[in-house]
Amino acid sequence: MLGCWCADEGQGVGARFLLVAVKLRAEAWMSRPFTYRISEEIFVRFPGYVRGVALAFGVQNRPSPPELVAMLREAEAQARRQLHPDKIAEHPRIAAWREAYRAFGAKPSEFRPSMEALARRVVKDQQLPSINALVDIGNVLSLRYLVPAGGHAIDVLKGDISLRLAGGQETFIPFGSEEVEHPLPGEVIFAEGDTVLTRRWTWRQANHTLTLLTTTAIEYNVDGLPPVTVDEVEQICQEAGGLISRFCGGRVRYEILSRDRPSLELSE
């Protein structure tokens, strides 16, 4: 919040000044560019892993127009054509994530990777609800390519963010709850300091960085484990940028984080 003074001209010499609170989100939401880093231990434990990050600033989020909702329905239909209800876990893109979850101690039958959870819903002939344009874009890409893809509002951040292993002292308030949880030591988390933004890599998001209609800056994570290639992650990031520009405007760019380039600045 920024305070500014406004004079009431009708008061003459005894002018009465009013302190007006001006809410700044897009233009001055941080005093310096925050950093986004993936820890070395993630790349050591999961060889071949890459994360594409699409960044968008000055967006105008809104309810999804019919055209975007139609894209979501088509992505659902594509997932139904690709996946057999009894063999979802055997799909190579889903199997890779289930194995990664086992590697850090999460049971994939209990804690499903995000795109598997979406796929299981739509294969049962359930329609995903249209939330808003920025959320729906992530769901379209997740179902279209069977990769974890989703966004976090970054105009609410107060510090640097990272994908790393948990120490266990961090705090997490899941979406739709007020109850504080703590991740297990060694669990893969996405965090702002000790505030967890996503538990179990892609499993569940916190309230803190939810993508709302008021969101003006966002980062999309597009996760790639083999057999998904770096080139495909880059292609999905380009597609994400095109959809964001098309439906929400703003200024968009992307970067690919890998073991050779594990960090970026959250700036235009």
Secondary structure as UniProt FT lines:
FT   STRAND          2..8
FT   HELIX           9..14
FT   STRAND          16..22
FT   STRAND          35..38
FT   HELIX           40..45
FT   TURN            47..48
FT   STRAND          50..57
FT   HELIX           66..82
FT   TURN            85..86
FT   HELIX           88..90
FT   HELIX           92..103
FT   TURN            104..105
FT   TURN            108..110
FT   HELIX           114..123
FT   TURN            124..125
FT   HELIX           133..145
FT   STRAND          149..153
FT   TURN            155..156
FT   STRAND          161..165
FT   STRAND          171..172
FT   TURN            175..176
FT   TURN            185..186
FT   STRAND          188..192
FT   TURN            193..194
FT   STRAND          195..199
FT   TURN            200..203
FT   STRAND          204..206
FT   TURN            208..209
FT   TURN            213..214
FT   STRAND          217..224
FT   TURN            226..227
FT   HELIX           230..248
FT   STRAND          251..257
FT   STRAND          263..265
//
